[in-house]
Amino acid sequence: MAEDDVVAKDRKILVAVDEGEESTNALSWCLKNVISHTSKDTLVLLYAKPPRAVYTSLDGTGYLFSSDILATMDKYSNDVADCVIEKAKRMCREQGDPEVKVEVIIESGDPRDVICQVADKINADVLVMGSHGYGLIKRALLGSVSNYCAQNVKCPVLIVKRPRCSSSASGTK
């Protein structure tokens, strides 16, 4: 095959990020192993803001939640989203290829649904996400976002497991 026949494909690589170390590890691994220096990849960072908890008009003590409290809760949620995205963008600048375009999407809702919907909406070529490494019981009780997405997203899903800590577990350095 001649070099002229090989055309770099523009890929959209969706990386789900959150506050956890697992998503940081997944993004770092993606920057080192998935992003191609010969292509025009677009890295799409997705943060799914959990929906605000639904409260009845009265809390347990019989008082109404004021609009100030609700505004404070919304501001906190937005601040967390901004912090997570800024950390991810900084990691992209420090570890990634400067030619890679980085886009950001922040959506509200259940992370399972948000990730699946965005992956389909942007026509992602691959979804990269971390795994919390829950055991069977925790996974059964809490559910696994990565497992749900792997079953419901149309594109390939790359789940990056938490790295094993070899030095403390085995006693070696």
Contacts in CASP RR format, 6 or more apart in sequence:
PFRMAT RR
TARGET T0000
AUTHOR 0000-0000-0000
METHOD contacts of the structure
MODEL  1
MAEDDVVAKDRKILVAVDEGEESTNALSWCLKNVISHTSKDTLVLLYAKP
PRAVYTSLDGTGYLFSSDILATMDKYSNDVADCVIEKAKRMCREQGDPEV
KVEVIIESGDPRDVICQVADKINADVLVMGSHGYGLIKRALLGSVSNYCA
QNVKCPVLIVKRPRCSSSASGTK
8 36 0 8 1.000
8 38 0 8 1.000
8 39 0 8 1.000
8 40 0 8 1.000
9 39 0 8 1.000
10 39 0 8 1.000
10 40 0 8 1.000
10 41 0 8 1.000
10 42 0 8 1.000
11 36 0 8 1.000
11 39 0 8 1.000
11 41 0 8 1.000
11 42 0 8 1.000
11 125 0 8 1.000
11 126 0 8 1.000
12 41 0 8 1.000
12 42 0 8 1.000
12 44 0 8 1.000
12 122 0 8 1.000
12 123 0 8 1.000
12 124 0 8 1.000
12 125 0 8 1.000
13 30 0 8 1.000
13 34 0 8 1.000
13 35 0 8 1.000
13 41 0 8 1.000
13 42 0 8 1.000
13 43 0 8 1.000
13 44 0 8 1.000
13 124 0 8 1.000
13 125 0 8 1.000
13 126 0 8 1.000
13 128 0 8 1.000
14 44 0 8 1.000
14 46 0 8 1.000
14 115 0 8 1.000
14 118 0 8 1.000
14 119 0 8 1.000
14 122 0 8 1.000
14 124 0 8 1.000
14 126 0 8 1.000
14 127 0 8 1.000
14 128 0 8 1.000
14 155 0 8 1.000
15 23 0 8 1.000
15 26 0 8 1.000
15 27 0 8 1.000
15 30 0 8 1.000
15 43 0 8 1.000
15 44 0 8 1.000
15 45 0 8 1.000
15 46 0 8 1.000
15 88 0 8 1.000
15 127 0 8 1.000
15 128 0 8 1.000
15 129 0 8 1.000
16 23 0 8 1.000
16 26 0 8 1.000
16 46 0 8 1.000
16 47 0 8 1.000
16 48 0 8 1.000
16 111 0 8 1.000
16 115 0 8 1.000
16 127 0 8 1.000
16 128 0 8 1.000
16 129 0 8 1.000
16 130 0 8 1.000
16 145 0 8 1.000
16 149 0 8 1.000
17 23 0 8 1.000
17 24 0 8 1.000
17 27 0 8 1.000
17 45 0 8 1.000
17 46 0 8 1.000
17 47 0 8 1.000
17 84 0 8 1.000
17 85 0 8 1.000
17 88 0 8 1.000
18 47 0 8 1.000
18 48 0 8 1.000
18 84 0 8 1.000
18 111 0 8 1.000
19 80 0 8 1.000
19 84 0 8 1.000
21 162 0 8 1.000
22 130 0 8 1.000
22 131 0 8 1.000
22 132 0 8 1.000
22 133 0 8 1.000
22 160 0 8 1.000
22 162 0 8 1.000
23 129 0 8 1.000
23 130 0 8 1.000
24 87 0 8 1.000
24 88 0 8 1.000
24 91 0 8 1.000
25 130 0 8 1.000
25 160 0 8 1.000
25 162 0 8 1.000
25 163 0 8 1.000
26 128 0 8 1.000
26 129 0 8 1.000
26 130 0 8 1.000
26 159 0 8 1.000
26 160 0 8 1.000
27 45 0 8 1.000
27 88 0 8 1.000
27 91 0 8 1.000
27 92 0 8 1.000
27 128 0 8 1.000
28 91 0 8 1.000
28 95 0 8 1.000
29 128 0 8 1.000
29 160 0 8 1.000
30 43 0 8 1.000
30 128 0 8 1.000
30 158 0 8 1.000
30 160 0 8 1.000
31 43 0 8 1.000
31 91 0 8 1.000
31 92 0 8 1.000
31 95 0 8 1.000
31 96 0 8 1.000
32 95 0 8 1.000
34 126 0 8 1.000
34 128 0 8 1.000
34 158 0 8 1.000
35 41 0 8 1.000
35 43 0 8 1.000
35 96 0 8 1.000
35 97 0 8 1.000
35 100 0 8 1.000
37 97 0 8 1.000
37 99 0 8 1.000
40 99 0 8 1.000
40 101 0 8 1.000
41 100 0 8 1.000
41 101 0 8 1.000
42 100 0 8 1.000
42 101 0 8 1.000
42 102 0 8 1.000
42 103 0 8 1.000
43 92 0 8 1.000
43 100 0 8 1.000
43 101 0 8 1.000
43 102 0 8 1.000
43 103 0 8 1.000
44 102 0 8 1.000
44 103 0 8 1.000
44 104 0 8 1.000
44 105 0 8 1.000
44 118 0 8 1.000
44 122 0 8 1.000
44 124 0 8 1.000
45 85 0 8 1.000
45 88 0 8 1.000
45 89 0 8 1.000
45 92 0 8 1.000
45 102 0 8 1.000
45 103 0 8 1.000
45 104 0 8 1.000
45 105 0 8 1.000
46 105 0 8 1.000
46 106 0 8 1.000
46 107 0 8 1.000
46 114 0 8 1.000
46 115 0 8 1.000
46 118 0 8 1.000
47 81 0 8 1.000
47 84 0 8 1.000
47 85 0 8 1.000
47 104 0 8 1.000
47 105 0 8 1.000
47 106 0 8 1.000
47 107 0 8 1.000
48 107 0 8 1.000
48 108 0 8 1.000
48 109 0 8 1.000
48 110 0 8 1.000
48 111 0 8 1.000
48 114 0 8 1.000
48 115 0 8 1.000
49 77 0 8 1.000
49 78 0 8 1.000
49 80 0 8 1.000
49 81 0 8 1.000
49 106 0 8 1.000
49 107 0 8 1.000
49 108 0 8 1.000
49 109 0 8 1.000
50 77 0 8 1.000
50 108 0 8 1.000
50 109 0 8 1.000
50 110 0 8 1.000
50 111 0 8 1.000
51 108 0 8 1.000
51 109 0 8 1.000
51 110 0 8 1.000
52 70 0 8 1.000
52 73 0 8 1.000
52 74 0 8 1.000
52 77 0 8 1.000
55 65 0 8 1.000
57 64 0 8 1.000
58 64 0 8 1.000
59 65 0 8 1.000
81 106 0 8 1.000
85 104 0 8 1.000
85 106 0 8 1.000
89 102 0 8 1.000
89 104 0 8 1.000
92 100 0 8 1.000
92 102 0 8 1.000
105 118 0 8 1.000
105 122 0 8 1.000
107 114 0 8 1.000
107 117 0 8 1.000
107 118 0 8 1.000
108 114 0 8 1.000
111 145 0 8 1.000
112 145 0 8 1.000
112 148 0 8 1.000
112 149 0 8 1.000
112 152 0 8 1.000
115 127 0 8 1.000
115 129 0 8 1.000
115 145 0 8 1.000
115 149 0 8 1.000
115 153 0 8 1.000
116 148 0 8 1.000
116 149 0 8 1.000
116 152 0 8 1.000
116 153 0 8 1.000
118 124 0 8 1.000
119 127 0 8 1.000
119 149 0 8 1.000
119 153 0 8 1.000
119 154 0 8 1.000
119 155 0 8 1.000
120 153 0 8 1.000
120 154 0 8 1.000
123 155 0 8 1.000
124 153 0 8 1.000
124 155 0 8 1.000
125 155 0 8 1.000
125 156 0 8 1.000
126 155 0 8 1.000
126 156 0 8 1.000
126 157 0 8 1.000
126 158 0 8 1.000
127 149 0 8 1.000
127 153 0 8 1.000
127 155 0 8 1.000
127 156 0 8 1.000
127 157 0 8 1.000
127 158 0 8 1.000
128 157 0 8 1.000
128 158 0 8 1.000
128 160 0 8 1.000
129 145 0 8 1.000
129 146 0 8 1.000
129 149 0 8 1.000
129 157 0 8 1.000
129 158 0 8 1.000
129 159 0 8 1.000
129 160 0 8 1.000
130 146 0 8 1.000
130 159 0 8 1.000
130 160 0 8 1.000
130 161 0 8 1.000
130 162 0 8 1.000
131 144 0 8 1.000
131 146 0 8 1.000
131 159 0 8 1.000
131 160 0 8 1.000
131 161 0 8 1.000
131 162 0 8 1.000
132 144 0 8 1.000
132 146 0 8 1.000
132 162 0 8 1.000
133 139 0 8 1.000
133 161 0 8 1.000
133 162 0 8 1.000
134 142 0 8 1.000
134 143 0 8 1.000
134 144 0 8 1.000
139 147 0 8 1.000
146 157 0 8 1.000
146 159 0 8 1.000
149 157 0 8 1.000
150 157 0 8 1.000
150 159 0 8 1.000
166 172 0 8 1.000
167 173 0 8 1.000
END
